[in-house]
Structures are given as C-alpha cells and as structure tokens.
Amino acid sequence: MLLLAAERRSRLINVSITLSTIAALLVALVVALLFASTFVPINLAGSVALIFVLAMTALVGALLSFLLEVRVAIAALRIGQ
C-alpha cells in the first residue's frame, strides 16, 4: 500500500514540478515580449495575453497537483499508523 502511495506521490510531484517550470518559462516569455514590444512597433497584446493565460493555467495545475500530492502523503501516513 505504501509503495502505491509513493508511486502516486512521485507522479504528482513530477507533474507539479513540470507545470511550475512551464509557468515560470511562460512568465519570463511574457516579460521578454513586453520589453521587446517597447522597441518593435508590433502589437503583441494578443500574444502576451494568451501566453499569460497559459502561464496562469499551468500554475493552477501545478498547485492542484501539489495539493493532491500532499493529500496522498497525509493519507499514507494515516494508514501507516
């Protein structure tokens, strides 16, 4: 039972870390695009908005995955008592 919990926890942690990294990279891209838009006369508002929404979606997914991992860990501790 504990081995199954550990396997599920590792998958959830992996998903959480991956989504967090994607969110951070997308936020960095938003900052770079906003900085570049001051020098290049191209309207990047739509692209920036879309990338920002994707970043926030990835962040929410990462936090939900982390929350699930914590719940699995707590449940495994309760079973082990």
N, C-alpha and C positions, 0 to 999 in steps of 0.2 A: 504494500500500500504506500509506504513512504517512497519507494522507488518511482512509482507512478506520479506521485506528487512532485518529486524532484524533476522528473522529465517535463511535466507540465509547467513547472516554475521556470525551467531553463528556456522553454519555448517562449513563454510570456516575456521573460526578461530580454530575450533576443529581439522579439518584436518591438518591445518598448525602446530599447537602445537604437534599433534601426530607424524607427519612426522619429525619435528625438533628433537623431543625426540628420535625417532628411529635413525636418522642420528647421533646424539651425542653418543648414545649407540654403534652404529657400529664403529664409530671412536675410541671410548675407547677400543673396542674389537681389532681393528687393532693395536693400541698401545700395548695392552697386548700381542698379538700374536708376534709382532716384538720383544718385550722384551723377551718373552719366547723362541723365536727361537735362541737367542744367547746362551741359556743354554741347549737346547734339540737339538740333531742332526737330526732334521726332517726338510725337505724342506717345508716351509709353504708359499712360494712365491705365488703360485696359489690361495690359500685360502685368503691370505692378499689382493691380487689384486681384487678378486671377492667381498670381503666384502667392500673394499674401493669404488669400483664402485657402489655397493648398497647404501653406505652411501651418495655418491655424488648425486645419483638419488633421494634419499629421501630428501636431502637438496634442490635440484632444485624443487621438487614437493612442498615442504613446502614454498619456496619463491614464486612460482607461485600462490599457494593458498592464501598466504598473499596479493599478488598483486591484485588478484581478489576481495578479501575482501575489500581492500582499494577502488577499483573502485566502488563496490556496495555501500559503505558508502558515497562516493562523489556523486554518482547518487542519493541516497536517500536524501542527503542534498539539492541538486538542485531542486528536486521535492517538497521538503518541503517549499521552499521559496515562 
